[in-house]
């Protein structure tokens, strides 16, 4: 089904070791420089240490209090503290992300953490995928610019559940 997957992973690992100097980014060494991945498989504290060791810029948003599109975007805007506000507009968020310059991180690279994205009636899988597509498009942009841009996200499956367990 996926022939050559181990070879591709090995190539990414080899590239990361070459690009980032040996074990300097051990938490990232098996990841492509541009990726959007679920946070669940990674240790949050270790990722933060890896960002610090690599001198990359961390953009982090905690969406634990959000339950809808507007609140999610507000949490991202507050957490990222970018120069240009983007409100709840995905196009403006994308523009703000791609305006990040390599000079904003040394060496050029960004790690984004979107924690506790809600899952419920007002912000379901479609809305989450639309939001993550904004970050995937930004990762494509940074790929073309040869800048690392990794996004990690987690989903709070209890966000849309009332205290009685009903949506």
ChimeraX attribute file (.defattr): number of C-alpha atoms within 10 A of each C-alpha:
attribute: neighborCount
match mode: 1-to-1
recipient: residues
	/A:1	4
	/A:2	5
	/A:3	7
	/A:4	9
	/A:5	10
	/A:6	10
	/A:7	10
	/A:8	11
	/A:9	14
	/A:10	14
	/A:11	14
	/A:12	17
	/A:13	18
	/A:14	14
	/A:15	17
	/A:16	22
	/A:17	18
	/A:18	12
	/A:19	12
	/A:20	16
	/A:21	13
	/A:22	12
	/A:23	12
	/A:24	14
	/A:25	21
	/A:26	19
	/A:27	16
	/A:28	19
	/A:29	21
	/A:30	17
	/A:31	17
	/A:32	18
	/A:33	23
	/A:34	22
	/A:35	19
	/A:36	19
	/A:37	17
	/A:38	15
	/A:39	18
	/A:40	11
	/A:41	9
	/A:42	12
	/A:43	10
	/A:44	13
	/A:45	9
	/A:46	12
	/A:47	20
	/A:48	16
	/A:49	13
	/A:50	18
	/A:51	19
	/A:52	13
	/A:53	12
	/A:54	21
	/A:55	16
	/A:56	21
	/A:57	19
	/A:58	19
	/A:59	16
	/A:60	21
	/A:61	23
	/A:62	19
	/A:63	24
	/A:64	18
	/A:65	13
	/A:66	22
	/A:67	21
	/A:68	21
	/A:69	17
	/A:70	15
	/A:71	18
	/A:72	25
	/A:73	21
	/A:74	19
	/A:75	21
	/A:76	24
	/A:77	20
	/A:78	14
	/A:79	16
	/A:80	19
	/A:81	13
	/A:82	16
	/A:83	10
	/A:84	13
	/A:85	15
	/A:86	19
	/A:87	14
	/A:88	16
	/A:89	13
	/A:90	16
	/A:91	11
	/A:92	15
	/A:93	23
	/A:94	18
	/A:95	15
	/A:96	16
	/A:97	21
	/A:98	16
	/A:99	13
	/A:100	15
	/A:101	14
	/A:102	18
	/A:103	9
	/A:104	12
	/A:105	17
	/A:106	12
	/A:107	15
	/A:108	19
	/A:109	25
	/A:110	28
	/A:111	22
	/A:112	18
	/A:113	26
	/A:114	24
	/A:115	20
	/A:116	21
	/A:117	25
	/A:118	29
	/A:119	22
	/A:120	17
	/A:121	13
	/A:122	15
	/A:123	20
	/A:124	17
	/A:125	14
	/A:126	10
	/A:127	15
	/A:128	16
	/A:129	12
	/A:130	12
	/A:131	17
	/A:132	18
	/A:133	15
	/A:134	18
	/A:135	23
	/A:136	21
	/A:137	14
	/A:138	24
	/A:139	24
	/A:140	17
	/A:141	16
	/A:142	24
	/A:143	16
	/A:144	9
	/A:145	12
	/A:146	14
	/A:147	20
	/A:148	20
	/A:149	25
	/A:150	24
	/A:151	23
	/A:152	21
	/A:153	19
	/A:154	18
	/A:155	19
	/A:156	16
	/A:157	13
	/A:158	15
	/A:159	21
	/A:160	20
	/A:161	15
	/A:162	9
	/A:163	8
	/A:164	6
	/A:165	8
	/A:166	7
	/A:167	12
